[in-house]
Each structure stands twice: as structure tokens, then as C-alpha cells.
Amino acid sequence: MQIDLVIVLIVVVASVSLSFFLGWMINSKMGKNSLANAKEQASKVLEEAEKESKHIKREKLLEVKDEWLKKKQEFDNELNQKRQKLVNHEKQLESREENLEKKYELVTQKEKSIKDSEKVIAKQKEDAERKQAELDRLIIEQNVRLEKTAGLTSDEAKKMLMENMINKAKTDASQAIKEIRDQAKVDAKKEAQKIVVQAIQRTAVDHSVESTVSVVQIQNDEMKGRIIGREGRNIRAFEAATGVDVIVDDTPEAVILSAFDQFRREVARIALERLIADGRIHPARIEEIVAKVEQELDEEIQREGENTLIQLGLHGVHPELIKHIGKMKYRSSYGQNLLQHSIEVAFLTGIMAAELGFDTNLARRAGLLHDVGKTIDKSVEGPHALLGYDLTKKYNEHAIVVNAVGSHHEDIEMEHPIAALVQAADAISGARPGARREPLESYVKRLENLEALARSFEGVAKTYAIQAGREVRVVVEPDKVDDNFSDRLAYDIAQKIQEEMEYPGQIKVTVIREVRKIAYAK
């Protein structure tokens, strides 16, 4: 039994040992195979890496070579450009060198010519000095002979000659001044006439002459009784509400409204026409219609002012000034509608300003607002130019516009040429034939004052105002006034008229000097 167990153990041990040996042999063989595979893969990786490195190296070498060729090409181009510049500079230098050589030769020739000329001039100077000395000697001898012959010393003769020369110079100077003044007048007159005529031609429009009455047509004379009302209550209420005199006379189918205030007269006309159309005429209805018409006309005044600004191409005017502009429609200046007059002055001023190179917008603005002071209520006292000056200044108008408004009647000093243009345009608009009416009494008085002013000068014999006061002819005494003084006299009379008289447009002064020699045959 023990022997069997020993045999079994031996067999088991032998089997285990054999199994271990066999496992070791198998593992050893498999390890060798794995190592061989690993070495083979490593060699493959190294070969691939070596190939990849060679490929990358070749690409990099190609890139470097291309970059080098590119840089070389750029360098060659830059080098060629610099060489070309150097060649051009060399050519320029050669050209300048040739020019300098030519100039040097020219300067050398001129120097030689100058030296020759200096020699000639020196010789001529010596001859001139010699001849001057001879001339001085001859003059002294001649003066001595003249003194002996004339019995005058040289100082006395010189004094007489100087007096003659001074008198001649004065005469020549007077004549020259006269010619210059005449030419200046002709040129200035032509240019002024050209500008004024162009301005008038482009702006001249017909102006209706405003009167103090308006006529309202009625359907029949029975309506007159309804307008008057019981015991005249309707007509009294109407006159009280409108401030207008209502004249109901024998004129068929017409009622006359009389008032100097054109705005009130317009309110009365529209209100009366509406009352007649409505048929209900009584004091309460009259007050209601008049108030409504006044409100409508106030709105119309605002629209009229805005339309005027659009017509003239102006903007930025204060709303209160726009209202005053609209009020001009219902004001008149010597029978001329104030708004139409102001628009005409604005256009005239703008055209003349354009001819002279001034700001046309400021010129038109100043022309439009120059008479805005006439729209201020009569409770405010003062000249309309100064009232307009204060009004435009209050509403922040441009300084040139404010000055032009205040100075167009010379109440203040003019500070800009536009102010003078406004004054001229105002005179042109008012002086146009038919633009204004002038009472006969003031017309005659103006002519008398004009003649009296011209007669106040010394040497004036007679004066005549002609062409409706546009010209004054002055006849002078020929033995007291010569031709040169006549020109001065005309200028002085014109200046005095300008300083002391007020008149529309301009006045021409003509001085007439006539010499008559009379003899009788018996």
C-alpha cells in the first residue's frame, strides 16, 4: 500500500515536472517569436520614419530653395531699379553740368559786355560833366545878360516865374479835377443806372392806390333802412364795433364805409357783407359777426406774412415779426400799399446787393422790414424807423438788418453798405411814376424850397425847378462866376439839397453860365 502511494506520488511529481518543463519550453518559444515580431515592427517603423524624414527634408529643401529664388529675384529687381535711378541721376547731372557750363559762358560774356559798357559810360560821364560845366557857364553868362536887359534880378524873375507856374498849375488842376469828376459822374451814373434799371425791370409791378373809403354793394335801397335800424341803433352799434363811419346817402344800391385805418375798414366791409347776406341785422348779431371777422383777419394777417416770406425766400423770422409783416397789407405809405412797397424794396435791395457782391438774403430781409415800424400801434410815439429798429432788435434780427431798418431815414448812422442800398431802394420804389400821391400844397412848397435853397449861393441870378422837382436849373452871373467855379457851385448846391431837404429819388442840379454881348446899329 505504501509502495503504491509512493509510486503514485512519484508519478504525480513526474507529471508536474513534465508539465512545468513543457510549459517553460512553450513560453520560451512564444517569447522568442514575440521578440522577433517586435523587432520586425520596430525596423519597419524606423524605415518608415526614415523615409518620412527624407521626404520632409526634401520638401523643406525645395521650400528653402523657392524662397531663396524669390528673394534673389526681388533683390535683382531692386538692384535694377537702383541702377536705373543712378543712370537717370547721372543723366540729370550731366544735363545740369552742360547747363551750368552754358550759363558760365553766358555770364562771362555779360561780364565782358558790362565792363565794356562801364568804360563807355565812364567816357560819356566825363563828356557830360564837361558839357554840364560849359552849360552852367553859358547859363550864368546868359542870366547876367538877361538881368541887364530886363532890369530884374534872378530872384525877382524866379518869383515871377513861380507865380505864373502856380497860377497855371491851379488852372490845370481845376481842369483836371473837373475832367476826373465829370468822367467819374458819367461812369458812376452809367453803372448806377444799369443796376437800378435792372432792379426796376425785374421787380416793377402795378400797385393800387389805397383810398380812405370802401363801397359795399346792396341788392336794393330797402336794405339801407335795415342797416340803419330803428332810430339808428344798428348803424350806431356797427360804427361802435368797427370804428368806421357808415355813410348811407342817395347813392343807389351802395353803402360807403369811411376810415383811415384800412384794417378796420376791411373788417367793416366783410362784416357788413355777411350781415346783408344773413339778413339778421341787430346790435348783438353785429357784435358777434365783427368779432368773428376780426379773428379771421388776424389769422389772414399771419398767413399773409408767411406767404410773403416764402415769396422772398426768407426764413427764421420771429412769429411776432411775421404778424407785423402781415399787418403791412392793411397799411399805406403816401397812398402806396405798405406790403407791396416793402416787397418791392426787398427785391430791389436784393438785386442791387447781388450786383455789388453782398449777402442777398440779408439785403432782402432788411428791405422787407425797413418800414415795419409803421405797423406798431399809434400809442407808441417816435419815428417809424426807430420804432422798427427797436422791434427788430427785440426779436433778435441780424445786426445789419437792424441797422438798415433804423438808418434808412438817417435817424441813426449807417454801419453797412446794405443800409444805403435799402435807402436807395426805398427812394426808387416811392419815386416811380404813379407809385405815390403827393398833395398839391406840399408839392408846391417843396419846389419853392428847392429854388430858394439854390438862390442862397453867391453869384446865382435865377433858379428854376422843373420836371416835377427832379431837376433845378441855376442861372449864374457870368461876371461873378467863371467856368471852373460853376462846376464847384453845382456840386455845393447838390450837397446842400441832400443835407437839408427830403425828397423821393434824386434831384439833378444844372448850372448855366451865359455871356451875352449886345450892340445896336443906328
C-alpha positions in Angstrom: 0.0 0.0 0.0 2.7 2.4 0.9 4.6 1.3 -2.2 1.6 2.2 -4.4 1.3 5.5 -2.7 4.9 6.3 -3.3 4.5 5.2 -6.9 1.5 7.5 -7.2 3.4 10.4 -5.7 6.4 9.7 -8.0 4.0 9.6 -10.9 2.4 12.9 -9.8 5.7 14.6 -9.2 6.9 13.4 -12.6 3.8 14.6 -14.3 4.0 18.0 -12.6 7.7 18.3 -13.5 7.0 17.3 -17.1 4.1 19.8 -17.3 6.3 22.6 -15.9 9.1 21.7 -18.4 6.7 21.6 -21.3 5.1 25.0 -20.2 8.5 26.5 -19.9 9.5 25.3 -23.3 6.4 26.6 -24.9 6.6 30.1 -23.1 10.3 30.4 -24.1 9.4 29.7 -27.7 6.5 32.1 -27.8 8.7 34.9 -26.2 11.2 34.4 -28.8 8.6 34.7 -31.5 7.1 37.9 -29.9 10.5 39.5 -29.7 11.2 38.7 -33.3 7.8 40.3 -34.2 8.6 43.4 -32.1 12.0 43.7 -33.7 10.5 43.4 -37.1 7.8 46.0 -36.4 10.4 48.3 -35.0 12.6 48.0 -38.0 9.5 48.7 -40.2 8.7 51.9 -38.1 12.3 53.0 -38.4 12.3 52.5 -42.1 9.0 54.4 -42.5 10.3 57.2 -40.2 13.5 57.4 -42.2 11.5 57.6 -45.4 9.2 60.3 -43.9 12.2 62.3 -42.7 13.8 62.1 -46.1 10.5 63.3 -47.7 10.1 66.2 -45.2 13.8 67.1 -45.7 13.4 67.1 -49.4 10.2 69.3 -49.2 11.9 71.7 -46.8 14.9 71.9 -49.1 12.5 72.7 -52.0 10.7 75.4 -50.0 14.0 77.0 -48.9 15.2 76.9 -52.5 12.0 78.6 -53.7 12.2 81.2 -51.0 15.8 81.9 -51.9 15.0 82.2 -55.6 12.1 84.6 -54.7 14.4 86.8 -52.5 17.0 86.7 -55.2 14.5 87.9 -57.8 13.3 90.7 -55.5 16.9 91.7 -54.8 17.7 91.7 -58.5 14.7 93.8 -59.3 15.5 96.3 -56.6 19.1 96.4 -57.7 18.0 97.1 -61.3 15.7 99.9 -60.1 18.5 101.5 -58.2 20.8 101.1 -61.2 18.2 102.8 -63.4 17.8 105.6 -60.8 21.6 106.1 -60.7 21.6 106.2 -64.5 18.9 108.8 -64.5 20.7 110.9 -61.9 23.8 110.6 -63.9 22.0 111.9 -67.0 20.4 114.8 -65.0 23.8 115.7 -63.5 25.3 115.6 -67.0 22.5 117.9 -68.3 22.9 120.3 -65.4 26.6 120.3 -65.9 26.1 121.3 -69.5 23.6 124.0 -68.5 26.0 125.3 -65.9 28.7 125.5 -68.5 26.5 127.3 -70.9 25.4 129.8 -68.1 29.0 130.2 -67.1 29.9 131.1 -70.6 26.9 133.5 -70.8 27.8 135.2 -67.5 31.4 135.5 -68.7 30.2 137.2 -71.9 27.9 139.5 -69.9 30.7 140.5 -67.5 32.8 141.3 -70.5 29.9 143.3 -72.0 29.3 145.1 -68.7 33.0 146.1 -68.5 32.9 147.4 -72.0 29.7 149.3 -71.2 31.2 150.7 -68.0 34.1 152.1 -70.0 31.7 153.7 -72.5 29.5 155.1 -69.6 32.6 156.5 -67.8 33.7 158.2 -71.0 30.1 159.5 -71.6 30.0 160.7 -68.0 33.2 162.7 -68.4 31.9 164.2 -71.6 28.6 165.0 -69.8 30.3 166.6 -66.9 32.4 168.7 -69.2 29.4 169.7 -71.2 27.4 170.5 -68.0 30.2 172.7 -66.8 30.2 174.5 -70.1 26.4 174.8 -69.9 26.5 176.2 -66.4 29.0 178.8 -67.5 26.8 179.8 -70.5 23.7 179.9 -68.3 25.4 182.2 -65.8 26.5 184.5 -68.7 23.0 184.4 -70.2 21.4 185.2 -66.8 23.7 188.2 -66.4 22.7 189.4 -69.9 19.0 188.8 -69.1 19.3 190.7 -65.9 20.9 193.6 -67.7 18.3 193.5 -70.5 15.2 193.0 -68.3 16.3 195.1 -65.3 15.3 192.2 -63.0 17.4 190.2 -60.6 17.3 186.4 -60.9 15.4 186.1 -57.6 12.7 188.5 -58.9 12.5 186.7 -62.2 12.3 183.4 -60.4 9.4 184.7 -58.2 7.5 186.0 -61.2 8.0 182.6 -63.0 6.9 180.7 -59.9 3.7 182.8 -59.6 2.9 182.2 -63.2 3.6 178.5 -62.8 1.5 178.3 -59.7 -1.5 180.0 -61.4 -1.1 177.8 -64.4 -0.9 174.7 -62.1 -4.1 175.8 -60.3 -5.9 176.2 -63.6 -4.6 172.9 -64.9 -5.5 171.2 -61.6 -9.0 172.7 -61.7 -9.5 171.5 -65.2 -8.1 168.0 -64.4 -10.4 167.8 -61.3 -13.3 168.8 -63.5 -12.5 166.2 -66.1 -12.0 163.5 -63.5 -15.2 164.4 -61.7 -17.1 164.5 -65.0 -15.8 161.1 -66.0 -16.5 159.7 -62.6 -20.0 161.0 -62.7 -20.5 159.5 -66.2 -19.1 156.1 -65.2 -21.0 156.1 -61.8 -24.2 157.2 -63.5 -24.0 154.5 -66.2 -23.3 151.8 -63.6 -25.9 153.1 -61.2 -28.5 153.4 -64.0 -27.7 149.9 -65.1 -28.1 148.4 -61.7 -31.3 150.4 -60.9 -32.9 149.8 -64.3 -32.2 146.1 -64.0 -33.7 146.0 -60.5 -36.8 148.0 -61.5 -37.3 145.9 -64.7 -37.2 142.7 -62.7 -39.5 143.9 -59.8 -41.8 146.6 -61.3 -45.4 145.7 -60.6 -48.6 147.6 -60.6 -49.7 149.0 -57.2 -53.2 150.0 -56.5 -53.5 153.3 -54.7 -55.3 152.9 -51.4 -58.1 155.3 -50.5 -60.0 156.1 -47.3 -63.4 154.6 -48.4 -64.8 151.2 -49.3 -68.1 150.7 -51.1 -70.4 147.8 -50.2 -73.0 146.9 -52.9 -76.5 146.1 -51.7 -79.4 144.4 -53.6 -81.9 147.3 -53.1 -82.3 150.5 -51.2 -84.7 148.9 -48.7 -81.6 147.2 -47.2 -80.4 150.7 -46.2 -83.3 151.1 -43.7 -82.4 147.7 -42.1 -78.7 148.8 -41.9 -79.8 152.0 -40.1 -82.2 150.2 -37.8 -84.9 151.6 -35.6 -83.9 155.1 -34.6 -80.4 154.4 -35.9 -79.5 151.7 -33.3 -78.0 149.3 -35.9 -75.7 151.8 -37.6 -74.6 153.2 -34.2 -73.8 149.6 -33.0 -71.9 148.9 -36.2 -69.8 152.1 -36.1 -69.0 151.5 -32.4 -68.0 147.9 -33.0 -65.8 148.6 -36.1 -64.6 152.2 -35.6 -65.7 153.0 -39.1 -68.1 155.7 -40.4 -71.0 154.3 -42.3 -72.3 156.7 -45.0 -75.8 155.9 -46.2 -76.7 158.5 -48.8 -78.5 158.8 -52.1 -76.1 156.6 -53.9 -78.2 153.8 -55.4 -77.6 150.3 -54.2 -74.4 151.2 -52.3 -73.2 151.9 -48.8 -69.9 153.7 -48.2 -67.5 152.9 -45.3 -65.0 155.6 -44.4 -61.9 155.2 -42.2 -58.2 155.9 -42.5 -57.4 152.5 -40.8 -57.5 150.0 -43.7 -57.7 147.0 -41.3 -60.8 148.4 -39.6 -62.4 149.3 -42.9 -61.8 145.8 -44.2 -63.3 144.3 -41.1 -66.3 146.5 -41.5 -66.7 145.7 -45.2 -66.6 141.9 -44.7 -68.9 142.1 -41.6 -71.4 144.3 -43.4 -71.5 142.0 -46.5 -72.1 139.0 -44.2 -74.8 140.8 -42.3 -76.6 141.7 -45.5 -76.3 138.1 -46.8 -77.6 136.7 -43.5 -80.4 139.2 -43.2 -80.3 139.3 -39.4 -79.2 142.8 -38.5 -79.3 143.8 -34.9 -76.7 145.0 -32.3 -76.0 141.6 -30.8 -75.6 140.0 -34.2 -73.4 142.9 -35.4 -71.0 142.4 -32.4 -70.8 138.7 -33.0 -70.1 139.0 -36.7 -67.5 141.8 -36.2 -65.6 139.8 -33.6 -65.6 136.7 -35.8 -64.3 138.7 -38.8 -61.6 140.3 -36.7 -60.4 136.8 -35.6 -60.4 135.6 -39.2 -58.4 138.6 -40.4 -55.9 138.1 -37.6 -55.3 134.6 -39.0 -55.2 136.0 -42.5 -52.5 138.5 -41.4 -50.4 135.6 -40.1 -50.8 133.7 -43.4 -50.0 136.8 -45.4 -46.8 137.3 -43.5 -45.8 133.7 -44.0 -46.6 133.8 -47.7 -44.5 137.0 -48.1 -41.5 135.3 -46.5 -42.0 132.3 -48.9 -42.2 134.6 -51.8 -38.9 136.3 -50.9 -37.2 133.0 -49.9 -36.6 134.1 -46.3 -36.8 132.0 -43.1 -36.1 132.1 -39.4 -38.2 135.2 -38.8 -39.8 135.6 -35.3 -43.6 134.8 -35.3 -44.3 138.3 -33.9 -42.4 139.9 -36.8 -44.3 137.7 -39.2 -47.6 139.1 -37.8 -46.3 142.7 -38.2 -45.3 141.8 -41.8 -48.9 140.6 -42.5 -50.2 143.9 -41.0 -48.5 145.8 -43.7 -51.2 144.6 -46.1 -53.6 146.9 -44.3 -51.2 150.0 -44.1 -50.3 152.6 -46.7 -47.4 154.9 -47.3 -48.4 158.1 -49.2 -51.2 156.2 -50.9 -49.0 153.2 -51.7 -49.8 149.8 -50.2 -47.1 149.2 -47.5 -46.7 145.5 -48.0 -46.3 145.8 -51.8 -43.9 148.7 -51.3 -41.8 146.6 -48.8 -41.8 143.6 -51.1 -40.6 145.8 -54.0 -37.9 147.4 -51.8 -36.8 143.9 -50.7 -36.4 142.7 -54.3 -34.7 145.9 -55.4 -32.3 145.7 -52.5 -31.5 142.1 -53.2 -30.8 142.6 -56.8 -28.5 145.6 -56.2 -26.7 143.7 -53.4 -26.1 140.8 -55.8 -24.6 143.2 -58.4 -22.3 144.6 -55.7 -21.4 141.2 -54.2 -23.2 141.5 -50.8 -25.4 139.0 -49.0 -28.7 138.9 -50.9 -30.7 137.2 -48.1 -29.7 139.9 -45.6 -30.4 142.6 -48.2 -34.0 141.3 -48.9 -34.6 140.8 -45.2 -33.6 144.4 -44.5 -35.7 145.7 -47.4 -38.8 143.9 -46.3 -38.5 145.0 -42.7 -37.4 148.6 -43.3 -41.0 150.1 -42.7 -42.1 147.5 -40.1 -42.2 150.4 -37.6 -45.3 151.7 -39.3 -47.3 148.7 -38.2 -46.8 149.5 -34.5 -49.8 150.9 -32.6 -50.2 154.7 -32.6 -50.0 154.8 -28.8 -46.2 154.3 -29.1 -44.6 157.5 -30.1 -41.4 158.1 -32.2 -40.2 157.9 -35.8 -41.2 154.7 -37.6 -37.5 153.9 -38.5 -36.5 153.9 -34.8 -39.7 152.0 -33.8 -38.7 149.4 -36.4 -35.1 149.4 -35.1 -36.3 148.6 -31.6 -38.8 146.0 -32.8 -36.3 144.1 -35.0 -33.6 144.3 -32.3 -36.1 142.9 -29.7 -36.7 139.8 -31.9 -33.0 139.2 -32.5 -32.7 140.1 -36.1 -29.2 140.3 -37.7 -27.3 143.4 -36.7 -27.0 144.6 -40.4 -30.8 144.3 -40.8 -31.5 146.2 -37.5 -29.1 149.0 -38.6 -30.6 149.2 -42.1 -34.1 149.5 -40.6 -33.1 152.2 -38.2 -30.9 154.2 -40.6 -33.0 154.2 -43.8 -34.2 157.8 -42.9 -30.8 158.6 -41.3 -32.2 158.7 -37.8 -29.0 156.7 -36.9 -25.7 156.3 -38.6 -25.4 153.6 -41.4 -22.9 150.9 -40.5 -23.0 148.7 -43.6 -23.5 149.3 -47.4 -26.7 147.3 -47.3 -28.3 150.1 -45.3 -27.5 152.5 -48.1 -29.0 150.0 -50.6 -32.2 149.9 -48.6 -32.4 153.7 -48.5 -31.9 153.8 -52.3 -34.4 151.0 -53.0 -37.0 152.8 -50.7 -36.5 156.0 -52.7 -36.8 154.1 -56.1 -40.0 152.4 -55.0 -41.5 155.6 -53.8 -40.3 157.8 -56.7 -41.6 155.6 -59.5 -44.3 157.4 -61.6 -47.7 156.6 -60.2 -46.4 154.8 -57.1 -47.4 157.5 -54.7 -49.7 160.5 -54.5 -48.4 163.9 -53.2 -50.8 166.7 -52.1 -50.6 169.8 -54.3 -49.7 172.1 -51.4 -46.7 170.1 -50.2 -45.6 169.7 -53.8 -45.6 173.4 -54.5 -43.9 174.1 -51.2 -41.2 171.6 -52.0 -40.5 173.3 -55.3 -40.3 176.7 -53.6 -37.9 175.5 -51.0 -35.7 173.9 -53.7 -35.5 177.2 -55.7 -34.9 179.2 -52.5 -32.0 176.9 -51.4 -30.3 177.2 -54.8 -30.7 181.1 -54.8 -28.9 181.2 -51.4 -25.5 180.8 -53.0 -23.4 183.8 -54.1 -23.4 184.6 -57.8 -26.8 183.0 -58.5 -29.1 185.1 -60.6 -32.2 182.9 -61.1 -33.4 179.4 -60.3 -36.0 177.2 -61.9 -37.4 173.9 -60.5 -38.5 171.7 -63.4 -39.6 168.1 -64.1 -41.8 167.9 -61.0 -38.8 168.9 -58.8 -36.5 166.3 -60.3 -34.2 169.0 -61.7 -33.2 172.5 -60.7 -31.6 174.8 -63.2 -29.4 177.6 -61.8 -28.5 180.7 -63.9 -25.4 182.5 -62.6 -24.0 185.9 -63.2 -21.2 185.5 -65.7 -19.0 188.3 -64.3 -19.0 186.8 -60.8 -18.8 183.1 -61.6 -16.3 181.6 -64.1 -16.5 178.2 -65.7 -14.3 176.4 -63.1 -16.3 177.8 -60.3 -19.6 176.8 -62.0 -18.7 173.1 -61.6 -17.9 173.6 -57.9 -21.2 175.6 -57.4 -23.2 172.7 -58.9 -21.6 170.3 -56.5 -22.1 172.5 -53.5 -25.8 173.1 -54.3 -26.3 169.3 -54.7 -24.7 168.7 -51.4 -26.8 171.3 -49.6 -30.0 169.9 -51.1 -29.0 166.4 -50.0 -28.3 167.6 -46.4 -31.3 169.9 -45.9 -34.2 168.6 -47.9 -36.3 165.4 -48.0 -37.4 164.2 -51.5 -38.0 160.9 -53.3 -35.5 159.7 -55.9 -32.8 162.2 -56.9 -32.5 165.9 -58.0 -30.3 167.0 -60.9 -28.6 170.4 -60.5 -27.7 172.2 -63.7 -25.7 175.4 -63.5 -25.9 177.7 -66.6 -23.4 180.4 -67.3 -24.2 182.6 -70.3 -22.3 185.6 -71.6 -24.2 187.9 -74.0 -22.6 190.8 -75.8 -25.1 193.3 -77.3 -24.6 196.1 -79.7 -27.1 198.3 -81.6 -26.8 199.6 -85.1 -28.3 203.0 -85.5 
